[in-house]
Amino acid sequence: MKKISRRHFLYCSAGLFCSVLHADAFWPFSVKTGVAAGPADIRGHVFKGDAPQKLWKWSHEGFLYTKLDNKLVMCGICPNRCLLSPGDRSVCRSKVNMDGVLYSLTYGNPCSVNVDPIEKKPLFHFKPRSKAFSIATTGCNFRCLNCQNWEISQAKPHEVRHHELFPADVIQGAQRTGCASIAYTYSEAVTFFEYMIDTEDR
């Protein structure tokens, strides 16, 4: 019996396997539409009437929004430009319209706080061998199908455990742990814009 290499064996096995099964079983695109399989629309939507009954201590009035007639507000933080009626929650799940005023519900309540090596961040030769104080809150204005942090990015602030860490506390935490920088990470930082800006102003 003739011996074959492992590579040749795997090559032949793969060819046999593909010839037995239908080719479209491995094709990631829909035959009818020519688009990747998955939800028809991943842009998200405004959560109608989903605002809490009352604000909590980690609420802060939004920095970038427009007041419109009939107590409508339009959030200006991201390109979604959520148009919210009183009682509505934004696509990112972090902003709500309370009686004609836009509030962020992710101010001083990060759900993730870690000290990371700076090399973990998508930066090139930025303070090499230093540490970054990394924080994140819930919520994201994207709906990426392969998100590795979906447990927090696709959650509402009250649905996860969080730390109480207001802007001054973030600075103290970074200094206490010897971090040279602060990273707003793990979810989309623009959704906790107010918290981020006030921390940077310290």
TORTOR-111423 format. One line per field, with one value per residue: residue in one letter; x, y, z of N, C-alpha, C in turn. Coordinates in nm, 2 decimals, padded with zeros to 4 digits. Example, Ala and Ser with C-alpha at 12.3 -4.5 7.8 and 13.67 -1.06 7.14 Angstrom:
REM TORTOR-111423
r: a:s
n_px: 01.32:01.28
n_py: -00.57:-00.22
n_pz: 00.78:00.71
ca_px: 01.23:01.37
ca_py: -00.45:-00.11
ca_pz: 00.78:00.71
c_px: 01.32:01.29
c_py: -00.33:00.00
c_pz: 00.78:00.79
***
This chain:
REM TORTOR-111423
r: m:k:k:i:s:r:r:h:f:l:y:c:s:a:g:l:f:c:s:v:l:h:a:d:a:f:w:p:f:s:v:k:t:g:v:a:a:g:p:a:d:i:r:g:h:v:f:k:g:d:a:p:q:k:l:w:k:w:s:h:e:g:f:l:y:t:k:l:d:n:k:l:v:m:c:g:i:c:p:n:r:c:l:l:s:p:g:d:r:s:v:c:r:s:k:v:n:m:d:g:v:l:y:s:l:t:y:g:n:p:c:s:v:n:v:d:p:i:e:k:k:p:l:f:h:f:k:p:r:s:k:a:f:s:i:a:t:t:g:c:n:f:r:c:l:n:c:q:n:w:e:i:s:q:a:k:p:h:e:v:r:h:h:e:l:f:p:a:d:v:i:q:g:a:q:r:t:g:c:a:s:i:a:y:t:y:s:e:a:v:t:f:f:e:y:m:i:d:t:e:d:r
n_px: 00.08:00.05:00.20:00.07:00.10:00.02:-00.09:-00.18:-00.37:-00.56:-00.63:-00.76:-00.97:-01.11:-01.20:-01.36:-01.56:-01.68:-01.78:-01.99:-02.17:-02.41:-02.29:-02.39:-02.43:-02.22:-02.19:-02.19:-02.38:-02.71:-02.90:-03.11:-03.10:-02.83:-02.69:-02.52:-02.62:-02.85:-03.00:-03.24:-03.21:-02.97:-02.94:-03.07:-03.32:-03.54:-03.64:-03.95:-04.14:-03.98:-03.83:-03.71:-03.92:-03.84:-03.55:-03.22:-02.94:-02.72:-02.77:-02.75:-02.79:-02.80:-02.53:-02.52:-02.79:-03.11:-03.39:-03.72:-04.05:-04.35:-04.22:-04.04:-03.72:-03.40:-03.13:-02.78:-02.55:-02.45:-02.45:-02.70:-02.90:-03.13:-03.47:-03.66:-03.96:-04.13:-04.05:-03.92:-03.65:-03.31:-03.14:-02.89:-02.95:-02.87:-02.96:-03.24:-03.56:-03.69:-03.96:-03.92:-03.65:-03.32:-03.15:-02.86:-02.81:-02.58:-02.37:-02.10:-02.13:-01.97:-01.97:-01.76:-01.44:-01.10:-00.74:-00.53:-00.26:-00.10:-00.05:-00.26:-00.44:-00.56:-00.32:-00.01:00.30:00.26:00.32:00.48:00.49:00.34:00.06:-00.30:-00.59:-00.89:-01.22:-01.58:-01.92:-02.25:-02.43:-02.45:-02.42:-02.41:-02.49:-02.33:-02.28:-02.09:-01.99:-01.77:-01.82:-02.09:-02.25:-02.24:-02.25:-02.50:-02.68:-02.90:-02.85:-02.94:-02.95:-02.71:-02.44:-02.27:-02.01:-01.97:-01.84:-01.75:-01.64:-01.42:-01.34:-01.25:-01.01:-00.86:-00.85:-00.70:-00.46:-00.39:-00.35:-00.13:-00.15:-00.08:-00.25:-00.60:-00.85:-01.13:-01.34:-01.42:-01.70:-01.90:-01.76:-01.87:-02.14:-02.14:-02.07:-02.09:-02.00:-01.74:-01.63:-01.65:-01.48:-01.23:-01.20:-01.11
n_py: -00.12:00.22:00.49:00.80:01.16:01.36:01.60:01.56:01.37:01.52:01.70:01.54:01.44:01.67:01.74:01.52:01.55:01.80:01.74:01.57:01.71:01.98:02.27:02.52:02.51:02.60:02.85:03.19:03.37:03.47:03.30:03.42:03.70:03.78:03.89:03.89:03.63:03.67:03.90:04.12:04.40:04.57:04.80:04.89:05.03:05.28:05.26:05.25:05.42:05.31:05.42:05.47:05.50:05.70:05.91:05.80:05.81:05.81:05.96:06.21:06.52:06.53:06.64:06.70:06.77:06.84:07.04:07.00:07.07:06.98:06.85:06.67:06.54:06.55:06.35:06.42:06.29:06.07:05.94:05.82:05.99:05.99:06.04:06.12:06.07:06.19:05.96:05.77:05.56:05.57:05.43:05.33:05.26:05.40:05.67:05.87:06.03:06.24:06.40:06.60:06.65:06.54:06.27:06.11:05.78:05.67:05.77:05.78:05.52:05.28:04.96:04.79:04.78:04.79:04.73:04.75:04.63:04.87:04.78:04.62:04.78:04.94:05.08:05.23:05.21:05.38:05.51:05.28:04.97:05.07:05.11:05.11:05.26:05.12:05.17:05.11:05.16:05.03:04.98:05.06:05.21:05.06:04.75:04.51:04.19:04.02:04.09:04.09:04.18:04.17:04.12:04.35:04.56:04.54:04.58:04.73:05.01:04.94:04.66:04.53:04.45:04.72:04.96:05.23:05.51:05.81:06.09:06.22:06.01:05.83:05.94:05.93:05.66:05.58:05.70:05.58:05.32:05.34:05.40:05.52:05.63:05.67:05.46:05.45:05.21:04.87:04.89:05.11:05.42:05.67:05.67:05.71:05.97:06.22:06.15:06.07:06.31:06.48:06.35:06.37:06.65:06.68
n_pz: 00.00:-00.08:00.08:00.18:00.22:00.51:00.44:00.18:00.22:00.38:00.18:-00.01:00.14:00.20:-00.06:-00.12:00.07:00.01:-00.24:-00.18:-00.03:-00.08:-00.25:-00.18:00.08:00.22:00.14:00.23:00.15:00.07:-00.18:-00.31:-00.26:-00.26:-00.05:00.26:00.49:00.76:00.99:00.84:00.87:01.04:01.17:01.39:01.62:01.75:02.09:02.17:02.42:02.63:02.83:03.16:03.46:03.63:03.66:03.75:03.98:03.82:03.59:03.34:03.18:02.83:02.61:02.34:02.16:02.01:02.09:02.00:01.86:02.05:02.26:02.15:02.10:01.93:01.92:01.89:01.89:01.74:01.40:01.38:01.47:01.65:01.69:01.94:02.12:02.42:02.68:02.52:02.42:02.30:02.00:02.09:02.34:02.56:02.60:02.69:02.65:02.86:02.94:02.74:02.76:02.69:02.83:02.94:03.05:03.13:03.31:03.50:03.58:03.49:03.34:03.31:03.42:03.39:03.41:03.15:02.94:02.73:02.48:02.41:02.29:01.99:01.89:01.77:01.89:02.11:02.41:02.49:02.68:02.89:03.11:03.07:03.19:03.16:03.07:03.04:02.94:02.93:02.61:02.26:01.94:01.72:01.55:01.53:01.40:01.48:01.73:02.00:02.25:02.31:02.53:02.69:02.51:02.38:02.58:02.82:03.06:03.32:03.32:03.37:03.60:03.76:03.83:04.06:03.95:03.91:03.71:03.85:04.01:03.82:03.73:03.97:04.01:03.78:03.84:04.09:04.01:03.86:03.59:03.26:03.08:02.99:02.87:02.67:02.61:02.48:02.43:02.22:02.25:02.20:02.28:02.55:02.57:02.73:02.98:02.92:02.82:03.04:03.21:03.08:03.11:03.36
ca_px: 00.00:00.13:00.18:00.04:00.13:-00.10:-00.15:-00.25:-00.49:-00.66:-00.68:-00.85:-01.08:-01.19:-01.26:-01.47:-01.66:-01.74:-01.86:-02.10:-02.27:-02.43:-02.20:-02.44:-02.44:-02.10:-02.19:-02.25:-02.47:-02.84:-02.91:-03.21:-03.07:-02.69:-02.64:-02.49:-02.73:-02.86:-03.12:-03.26:-03.17:-02.89:-02.92:-03.13:-03.44:-03.57:-03.72:-04.07:-04.19:-03.90:-03.76:-03.75:-04.02:-03.77:-03.41:-03.14:-02.83:-02.62:-02.83:-02.69:-02.84:-02.71:-02.46:-02.55:-02.92:-03.19:-03.52:-03.82:-04.19:-04.42:-04.13:-03.95:-03.57:-03.32:-02.99:-02.68:-02.42:-02.40:-02.53:-02.84:-02.99:-03.25:-03.58:-03.73:-04.07:-04.11:-04.06:-03.85:-03.51:-03.24:-03.09:-02.78:-03.00:-02.81:-03.02:-03.38:-03.63:-03.77:-04.04:-03.86:-03.51:-03.25:-03.06:-02.77:-02.82:-02.45:-02.27:-02.04:-02.16:-01.92:-01.99:-01.63:-01.32:-00.98:-00.61:-00.48:-00.14:-00.13:-00.03:-00.38:-00.52:-00.52:-00.23:00.12:00.41:00.21:00.36:00.51:00.50:00.26:-00.08:-00.42:-00.71:-00.99:-01.36:-01.68:-02.05:-02.34:-02.49:-02.37:-02.51:-02.40:-02.54:-02.23:-02.32:-01.98:-01.94:-01.72:-01.86:-02.23:-02.32:-02.26:-02.28:-02.64:-02.76:-02.94:-02.77:-02.99:-02.95:-02.58:-02.38:-02.18:-01.93:-01.99:-01.71:-01.77:-01.52:-01.30:-01.30:-01.17:-00.88:-00.80:-00.83:-00.59:-00.33:-00.37:-00.30:-00.01:-00.18:-00.04:-00.36:-00.74:-00.91:-01.28:-01.32:-01.51:-01.83:-01.88:-01.75:-01.95:-02.27:-02.12:-01.99:-02.09:-01.91:-01.61:-01.58:-01.63:-01.36:-01.12:-01.19:-01.06
ca_py: 00.00:00.34:00.59:00.94:01.26:01.41:01.71:01.50:01.30:01.62:01.76:01.45:01.43:01.79:01.73:01.43:01.61:01.91:01.68:01.50:01.81:02.09:02.38:02.64:02.49:02.67:02.99:03.27:03.47:03.42:03.28:03.51:03.84:03.81:03.96:03.80:03.58:03.73:03.99:04.21:04.53:04.56:04.94:04.91:05.11:05.35:05.18:05.34:05.40:05.22:05.50:05.44:05.59:05.82:05.91:05.75:05.90:05.81:06.03:06.34:06.58:06.52:06.75:06.74:06.73:06.95:07.03:07.02:07.09:06.87:06.78:06.58:06.57:06.47:06.33:06.46:06.22:05.98:05.95:05.77:06.11:05.94:06.13:06.06:06.13:06.16:05.82:05.68:05.53:05.57:05.31:05.29:05.22:05.48:05.80:05.87:06.16:06.26:06.53:06.69:06.67:06.42:06.23:05.99:05.70:05.60:05.87:05.75:05.38:05.18:04.81:04.73:04.86:04.71:04.78:04.68:04.68:04.96:04.70:04.56:04.88:04.96:05.20:05.19:05.27:05.48:05.49:05.13:04.90:05.14:05.06:05.19:05.24:05.10:05.17:05.10:05.15:04.96:05.05:05.08:05.26:04.96:04.61:04.42:04.06:03.94:04.17:04.01:04.23:04.19:04.12:04.49:04.66:04.53:04.58:04.86:05.03:04.87:04.52:04.47:04.51:04.83:05.02:05.37:05.57:05.94:06.14:06.24:05.87:05.76:06.00:05.88:05.52:05.57:05.74:05.48:05.19:05.37:05.40:05.65:05.67:05.62:05.41:05.43:05.09:04.76:04.92:05.24:05.52:05.79:05.65:05.77:06.10:06.31:06.09:06.07:06.45:06.54:06.28:06.44:06.78:06.68
ca_pz: 00.00:-00.10:00.18:00.14:00.33:00.58:00.36:00.06:00.28:00.41:00.06:-00.08:00.22:00.18:-00.19:-00.11:00.16:-00.07:-00.35:-00.13:00.02:-00.17:-00.24:-00.12:00.23:00.27:00.09:00.33:00.09:00.03:-00.32:-00.36:-00.24:-00.28:00.06:00.37:00.57:00.89:01.00:00.72:00.90:01.16:01.21:01.52:01.62:01.88:02.18:02.20:02.55:02.71:02.93:03.30:03.52:03.69:03.64:03.86:04.02:03.71:03.48:03.31:03.06:02.71:02.56:02.20:02.12:01.97:02.13:01.89:01.91:02.12:02.35:02.08:02.10:01.84:01.97:01.79:01.93:01.63:01.27:01.39:01.49:01.71:01.71:02.05:02.19:02.57:02.72:02.42:02.45:02.18:01.95:02.17:02.47:02.67:02.60:02.70:02.65:02.98:02.94:02.65:02.78:02.66:02.94:02.93:03.17:03.16:03.36:03.63:03.61:03.40:03.37:03.30:03.46:03.39:03.38:03.04:02.88:02.62:02.36:02.37:02.22:01.84:01.87:01.73:01.96:02.20:02.55:02.50:02.81:03.00:03.14:03.03:03.27:03.06:03.12:02.94:02.99:02.84:02.50:02.14:01.83:01.61:01.58:01.46:01.42:01.54:01.84:02.11:02.38:02.30:02.66:02.74:02.41:02.35:02.70:02.88:03.18:03.44:03.30:03.41:03.72:03.73:03.93:04.07:03.92:03.85:03.65:03.94:04.06:03.72:03.74:04.09:03.98:03.69:03.92:04.19:03.95:03.78:03.44:03.19:03.00:03.01:02.74:02.66:02.52:02.49:02.36:02.14:02.36:02.17:02.35:02.69:02.54:02.84:03.09:02.86:02.81:03.18:03.27:03.01:03.15:03.50
c_px: 00.09:00.10:00.15:00.07:00.00:-00.17:-00.23:-00.38:-00.60:-00.72:-00.78:-00.98:-01.17:-01.26:-01.38:-01.59:-01.74:-01.83:-01.98:-02.21:-02.29:-02.34:-02.26:-02.46:-02.33:-02.10:-02.26:-02.35:-02.60:-02.85:-03.00:-03.17:-02.92:-02.63:-02.61:-02.61:-02.73:-02.98:-03.12:-03.20:-03.09:-02.87:-02.98:-03.25:-03.46:-03.66:-03.84:-04.12:-04.11:-03.81:-03.80:-03.85:-03.96:-03.62:-03.34:-03.02:-02.72:-02.67:-02.76:-02.75:-02.75:-02.65:-02.50:-02.69:-03.00:-03.33:-03.62:-03.95:-04.25:-04.33:-04.05:-03.81:-03.50:-03.17:-02.89:-02.55:-02.36:-02.49:-02.67:-02.94:-03.13:-03.35:-03.67:-03.85:-04.05:-04.14:-03.98:-03.71:-03.44:-03.19:-02.98:-02.82:-02.96:-02.88:-03.17:-03.44:-03.72:-03.83:-03.97:-03.72:-03.43:-03.15:-02.98:-02.79:-02.69:-02.35:-02.22:-02.08:-02.11:-01.94:-01.86:-01.52:-01.20:-00.85:-00.55:-00.34:-00.17:-00.13:-00.16:-00.47:-00.47:-00.43:-00.09:00.22:00.37:00.23:00.39:00.54:00.43:00.13:-00.19:-00.53:-00.83:-01.13:-01.46:-01.82:-02.13:-02.38:-02.39:-02.47:-02.49:-02.47:-02.45:-02.27:-02.21:-01.92:-01.90:-01.77:-02.01:-02.31:-02.34:-02.30:-02.43:-02.73:-02.80:-02.87:-02.81:-02.98:-02.82:-02.54:-02.28:-02.11:-01.98:-01.85:-01.73:-01.64:-01.40:-01.25:-01.22:-01.03:-00.80:-00.76:-00.71:-00.45:-00.29:-00.31:-00.18:-00.03:-00.14:-00.15:-00.50:-00.80:-01.06:-01.30:-01.43:-01.65:-01.80:-01.88:-01.84:-02.09:-02.26:-02.04:-01.98:-02.00:-01.77:-01.55:-01.56:-01.50:-01.23:-01.09:-01.12:-00.91
c_py: 00.12:00.44:00.73:01.04:01.30:01.52:01.66:01.43:01.41:01.68:01.67:01.44:01.55:01.79:01.64:01.49:01.72:01.85:01.61:01.60:01.92:02.21:02.50:02.63:02.57:02.81:03.08:03.37:03.40:03.41:03.38:03.66:03.88:03.89:03.85:03.76:03.65:03.82:04.09:04.35:04.53:04.71:04.97:05.00:05.18:05.26:05.27:05.31:05.32:05.29:05.46:05.54:05.71:05.80:05.85:05.84:05.91:05.87:06.17:06.40:06.57:06.65:06.80:06.69:06.86:06.93:07.07:07.04:06.96:06.79:06.67:06.63:06.49:06.47:06.36:06.39:06.14:06.00:05.90:05.88:06.06:06.05:06.07:06.14:06.11:06.02:05.72:05.67:05.52:05.44:05.25:05.24:05.30:05.62:05.78:06.02:06.16:06.40:06.64:06.73:06.54:06.40:06.11:05.92:05.63:05.71:05.83:05.61:05.28:05.04:04.73:04.82:04.77:04.79:04.69:04.72:04.76:04.89:04.63:04.66:04.90:05.08:05.15:05.27:05.39:05.44:05.34:05.09:04.98:05.07:05.16:05.16:05.23:05.09:05.16:05.10:05.06:05.04:05.06:05.12:05.17:04.83:04.51:04.28:03.97:04.01:04.07:04.05:04.25:04.19:04.26:04.58:04.66:04.53:04.72:04.88:04.95:04.72:04.45:04.53:04.62:04.88:05.17:05.44:05.70:05.99:06.16:06.11:05.80:05.81:05.94:05.73:05.50:05.60:05.64:05.35:05.22:05.37:05.53:05.70:05.61:05.58:05.39:05.32:04.99:04.77:05.06:05.36:05.65:05.78:05.70:05.90:06.19:06.27:06.10:06.22:06.51:06.47:06.35:06.58:06.79:06.71
c_pz: 00.00:00.01:00.12:00.26:00.39:00.50:00.24:00.11:00.31:00.28:-00.01:00.01:00.21:00.04:-00.19:-00.04:00.08:-00.18:-00.31:-00.09:-00.09:-00.15:-00.17:00.03:00.29:00.23:00.18:00.28:00.05:-00.13:-00.38:-00.36:-00.27:-00.17:00.17:00.45:00.70:00.89:00.88:00.75:01.04:01.22:01.35:01.51:01.75:01.96:02.23:02.34:02.65:02.81:03.07:03.35:03.57:03.66:03.77:03.88:03.91:03.58:03.46:03.19:02.95:02.67:02.42:02.15:02.09:02.02:02.02:01.95:01.97:02.21:02.29:02.10:01.99:01.89:01.86:01.81:01.81:01.51:01.28:01.40:01.54:01.74:01.82:02.10:02.34:02.60:02.63:02.47:02.31:02.13:02.03:02.31:02.59:02.69:02.61:02.69:02.77:02.98:02.86:02.67:02.76:02.78:02.90:03.06:03.20:03.19:03.50:03.67:03.51:03.44:03.36:03.33:03.47:03.37:03.27:03.00:02.75:02.49:02.32:02.29:02.08:01.82:01.84:01.81:02.04:02.34:02.57:02.65:02.92:03.01:03.11:03.13:03.18:03.13:03.01:03.01:02.89:02.72:02.38:02.03:01.71:01.65:01.50:01.50:01.48:01.66:01.95:02.25:02.38:02.43:02.72:02.63:02.37:02.47:02.74:03.01:03.30:03.43:03.34:03.54:03.68:03.85:03.94:04.06:03.84:03.80:03.74:03.99:03.95:03.72:03.86:04.07:03.89:03.76:04.02:04.13:03.86:03.63:03.38:03.10:03.04:02.88:02.76:02.56:02.54:02.43:02.28:02.24:02.33:02.25:02.49:02.68:02.66:02.95:03.04:02.86:02.95:03.24:03.21:03.06:03.29:03.49
***
